[in-house]
Amino acid sequence: MGNQPGKVAKRPQTYHYPFEEKKSRTDWTAGVPLAPGKPVIQLSAREEPLDENSVTDEINLTWAIPKDDGGYPITGYRIEMLDIQTNNWLEITFIEGFEPRCTLSNILYGIMYRFRAIAYNDAGPSEPGDPSDPVVIDVPGVQIAPYFVLMLNDTIALEHEKVEFKVKVLGTPKPTLQWFKDDMEVFSSERLE
């Protein structure tokens, strides 16, 4: 027992196994997955509505799986939500497994939500996927002032060059958009779509 003089402990032999690098389906060296798809938001349906004007406080998110898993199976997804006040993405849940869907509860009415997914495998996280379209859960009878989620950007163009202006506005009731130039309303025509 212990250290006895004259006895030398035998060390186990070390074996080196020649491992091949695992290859992904796209023949790249295995690594993190590609980004998952853009989440699609759907309101959950209650089994028994409280009344005809009731709305849900749950939403279902679904997204496309990554086009390449990086050579390892997808082990889960981190779901993030955009904090509108700070413009930072916050983790709100982690979904274990490979199913690209989840249900989020305790959703507040009248607040704009945007979500994105990040895929995980044994090599680590993917880049974030594209964010969902903004959504606001409406409450019957409640009005929410319009606000822009996609602002108009300044554009410079040469004469006869095609220019496109895009905006997106949310609110309850759903706002309508009108375009003006020099205090005159602009309507669709042969020159304007």
C-alpha positions in Angstrom: 0.0 0.0 0.0 1.0 3.6 -0.6 4.5 4.4 -1.7 6.6 1.3 -1.1 10.3 1.5 -1.8 11.4 -0.6 -4.7 8.0 -0.8 -6.4 7.2 1.3 -9.4 3.6 1.9 -10.4 2.8 1.1 -13.9 1.2 3.8 -16.0 -1.5 2.8 -18.3 -0.5 3.0 -22.0 -1.9 6.0 -23.8 -3.7 5.2 -27.0 -4.2 7.7 -29.8 -7.2 7.0 -32.0 -7.2 8.6 -35.5 -10.5 10.4 -35.6 -11.7 12.0 -38.8 -13.2 15.4 -38.7 -16.9 15.2 -38.9 -18.3 16.7 -42.1 -21.6 18.5 -42.5 -24.1 17.9 -45.3 -22.5 20.8 -47.3 -19.0 19.2 -47.0 -17.7 21.9 -44.6 -15.9 21.1 -41.4 -18.4 20.5 -38.7 -19.4 23.5 -36.7 -22.2 25.8 -35.6 -25.5 25.7 -37.6 -26.6 28.3 -40.0 -29.2 30.8 -38.8 -32.8 29.6 -38.5 -35.7 31.1 -40.5 -37.7 34.2 -39.7 -40.3 33.5 -36.9 -44.0 33.7 -37.9 -46.3 34.8 -35.1 -49.8 33.4 -34.7 -52.3 34.1 -31.9 -53.2 31.1 -29.8 -56.8 30.1 -29.8 -58.4 29.6 -26.4 -60.3 26.4 -25.9 -63.2 28.2 -24.2 -63.5 31.9 -25.0 -64.6 34.0 -22.1 -66.9 36.0 -24.5 -67.0 37.0 -28.1 -64.7 39.9 -27.5 -62.0 38.0 -25.6 -58.5 37.8 -26.9 -55.5 35.6 -26.0 -52.4 36.4 -24.0 -50.5 33.6 -25.8 -48.8 33.5 -29.1 -47.3 30.7 -31.1 -44.0 31.1 -32.9 -42.8 28.9 -35.7 -39.7 29.2 -37.9 -37.8 27.3 -40.5 -35.0 25.0 -39.3 -31.4 26.0 -40.4 -30.5 25.0 -43.9 -27.3 23.4 -42.5 -27.0 22.0 -39.0 -23.2 22.3 -39.0 -22.7 18.5 -39.0 -24.3 18.1 -35.5 -27.9 17.7 -34.6 -29.8 20.8 -33.5 -30.2 20.6 -29.7 -32.3 23.7 -29.1 -33.3 27.2 -29.9 -32.9 30.5 -28.0 -35.8 32.8 -28.5 -35.1 36.5 -28.2 -37.4 39.5 -28.1 -36.6 43.1 -29.1 -36.8 45.6 -26.3 -38.1 48.6 -28.1 -36.9 51.2 -25.5 -33.3 50.1 -25.6 -33.2 48.4 -29.1 -31.5 45.4 -27.5 -32.4 41.7 -28.0 -33.3 39.9 -24.7 -33.4 36.2 -24.2 -37.0 35.2 -23.2 -36.8 31.4 -23.4 -34.7 28.4 -24.5 -36.5 25.6 -26.3 -34.7 22.2 -26.0 -34.9 19.8 -28.9 -35.1 20.3 -32.7 -38.8 21.3 -33.1 -38.9 24.9 -34.5 -41.9 26.1 -32.5 -42.9 27.4 -29.1 -45.8 29.1 -27.3 -45.2 32.3 -25.3 -47.6 33.3 -22.7 -48.3 36.5 -20.6 -48.1 38.6 -23.7 -49.3 42.2 -22.9 -51.9 43.9 -25.1 -51.1 47.0 -27.1 -47.3 46.4 -27.1 -45.3 45.8 -30.2 -43.4 42.5 -30.3 -40.6 41.2 -32.5 -38.9 37.9 -32.0 -35.9 36.0 -33.5 -34.4 32.5 -33.0 -30.9 31.3 -32.6 -30.1 27.6 -33.2 -27.8 25.5 -31.0 -25.9 22.3 -31.6 -22.9 20.7 -29.8 -20.5 23.2 -31.5 -22.4 26.3 -30.2 -24.9 28.9 -31.3 -25.8 30.0 -34.8 -26.0 33.6 -35.9 -29.4 35.1 -35.1 -32.1 34.5 -37.7 -34.1 37.3 -39.3 -36.5 39.0 -36.9 -40.2 38.4 -37.2 -42.5 41.1 -38.5 -43.7 43.4 -35.8 -47.0 42.5 -34.2 -49.3 44.2 -31.7 -52.0 42.2 -29.9 -55.2 44.3 -30.1 -57.7 44.6 -27.3 -61.3 45.1 -28.4 -62.4 48.6 -27.7 -58.9 49.9 -26.8 -57.2 52.4 -29.2 -53.5 52.5 -29.6 -51.9 55.6 -31.1 -50.2 54.9 -34.5 -46.4 54.5 -34.4 -43.8 53.7 -37.1 -41.9 50.4 -36.9 -40.2 51.1 -40.3 -39.3 54.8 -40.7 -39.0 56.7 -44.0 -35.3 57.1 -45.0 -33.9 60.0 -46.9 -33.1 59.0 -50.5 -31.2 60.7 -53.3 -32.0 59.9 -56.9 -31.2 61.3 -60.3 -34.0 62.5 -62.6 -36.0 59.7 -64.2 -34.4 57.2 -61.7 -36.9 54.9 -59.9 -37.2 55.5 -56.2 -39.0 53.4 -53.6 -40.2 54.7 -50.2 -41.3 52.2 -47.6 -42.8 52.7 -44.2 -44.7 50.5 -41.8 -47.0 51.8 -39.1 -49.0 49.9 -36.4 -51.8 51.0 -34.2 -55.4 50.2 -33.2 -57.6 50.7 -35.2 -55.3 50.0 -38.1 -53.9 53.3 -39.4 -54.1 54.3 -43.1 -51.2 56.0 -44.8 -51.3 59.1 -47.0 -48.3 60.4 -48.9 -47.7 64.2 -49.4 -45.2 66.3 -51.4 -45.1 70.0 -50.8 -48.4 69.9 -48.8 -50.2 68.2 -51.7 -51.4 64.6 -51.3 -49.7 62.2 -53.8 -52.0 59.6 -55.4 -51.2 56.5 -57.6 -50.8 57.3 -61.3 -48.9 56.1 -64.4 -45.8 57.6 -62.9 -46.5 56.6 -59.3 -47.4 53.2 -57.8 
